[in-house]
Amino acid sequence: MIKKIIISIIVVIILVLFFVGYSHFVGFEEWKKQTYAGFSILGILNKLGICIFVIFGLLALIKKYSSKSIGKSITDNIHDITYVIVFCVTLTLIIPLIISNVPFTWFICQYSIISFIYIFGVSTICIRIFFNK
């Protein structure tokens, strides 16, 4: 149980550092731009989907080209629903930080469930693509 909590905290820290680093070097201004076909939240969810795909792709490369013990550990942990839910909740809570002009409570009431379902679906599909047992 303690191992799951520690790994969950590490995953959350890595995700937060990724988004802080991304916002520092690139910024989220590009993510907020709207086209005639997209709304702000939809554009952000689509771009988060791409980020999730890249993250799982990198994990698959690490699994493939690392030692057997690291690869087995990644495969065993990635299929644990606890880690997937922590990953999805963390990304869902990062979205209001990207949309800076929206109050956090308004986001939770309006878009949190939709965002969680979208991120959970993309994560599940990526796990099935890259880490099929």
Number of C-alpha atoms within 10 A of each C-alpha: 5 7 8 13 13 11 13 18 15 12 17 19 12 12 17 15 12 12 18 13 12 12 13 10 9 11 13 17 10 10 17 16 12 14 9 5 7 12 12 13 20 14 18 22 20 16 13 19 19 12 12 19 19 13 15 18 17 13 17 20 13 14 20 13 10 12 10 11 10 14 18 14 11 16 19 12 15 17 16 11 11 14 19 20 16 16 21 23 19 17 22 25 16 14 19 20 14 18 18 11 8 11 11 16 10 11 18 15 9 11 14 19 14 14 23 20 14 18 24 20 14 19 21 15 13 20 20 12 13 17 18 9 8
